[in-house]
Amino acid sequence: MNLPKVISDLIDAQNNFDSIAYTNCFSQTAIVFDEGKTHSGRLDIQQWIDESNKKYKSVMEPLKYIENGNSSILHAECSGTFPGSPIILKFNFEIVDGQIESLKVTD
């Protein structure tokens, strides 16, 4: 599967539970929406993913990728210590200048 570098980097960071590398995939003003909550800016995103990594130990396996300009959707199987694992989630990205501006995680 041919993924943009920033998304490959994000998946590698997630699968290694590296919250700093994960956060570095985002712009300074990025926004993440997941589990009904919005996380704004790198500091908030780093706190969110660090807590999520400790709580869920989630890893991602990319299944399908669709790109349309700056917008894209990654379908990935996610497994970890959360109820219903594994689950297929959609990661809706907005990518600008090689960094993630927004990420919305949906099922």
N, C-alpha and C positions, 0 to 999 in steps of 0.2 A: 504494500500500500504506500503510495507516494504522499507523504504528509509534509506540510510546511515545517521548517526547522523548529519554530517556536512551539508547535504542538508536539513534535517528537520530544523536544526538551522537557515539556510539561509532563508527558507520559513517563519519561525516564525518571524525572524528579518524584512524581507520585509513587511510582513502583519502588523507589528507593527510600521513600518517606523523608525526602529532603525538602523541608519547608522553605528553606532559603532559596535553593535553586528553583523551586516551584514559583515562588514569589517573583523572582527575577524575570520570569516570562511575561510579567504584566507591566504596563506603563505605570507611572507614578499616580495617575488619576483613574486607574482602572476600577471597574465595578464588577462584583461577582454576586449572582443571585443563586442561592442554593438552600433547599429545605425551608423555604418561606422567609429567608432572611437575606438582606442586602449587606454586602461588605464593600466598603469604599476605600480606595487607596492601598498602597503596598503594605503599610503597617497592619491595617485591619485584615487584609487578605492573608498575611503571614500568620497572624494570631488564629484566624479561622482554620487555615489548612493544618497548622501545627496541632490544634485541638482535635480536628477531624482525624488526623493521622494517628494520634494517640488513642482515640476512642474507637475508630473503626478499622484501622490497618487495611484500608482499601487499596487494591491494585486494579489497574485498567488493562484490558486487552482490546485494542482497536478492531472494529469489525467492518465499518464502512465510513467513508469520508466524502462529503459533498461540499463543493466550494462554489460560491457565487459572488464574485468581486471581493469585497472586504469581509463578507459574511460567510460562515461555513458551519457545518454541523458534523460532529464526530459521533458516530454510534459506537459505544464501547461496552463490553461486558465488565462489570465491576463486581469484585468479590472482596469480602472482608468479614469483620466480626459484627455486622449489622443484620437486623432481622430481614429475611427475604433474600439473603445473599445466595447465589449471585443474581444480579439484575442487569438488564441492558438499559443504559441511560443515554440520553442525547446531550451533548455538550455543544451549545450554540455560541459560537465565537464571533467576535468582531475584532479583526486584526488590522492594525495600522502601523506602518513602518517597522514591521517585524516584531511588534509587541502586541499582547492581548489588551485591548481596550475594554472589552466586556465579555463576560462568560455567564451564561444562564444554563443551569443544569436542570433537565426535565426528564420525565420518564415516558 
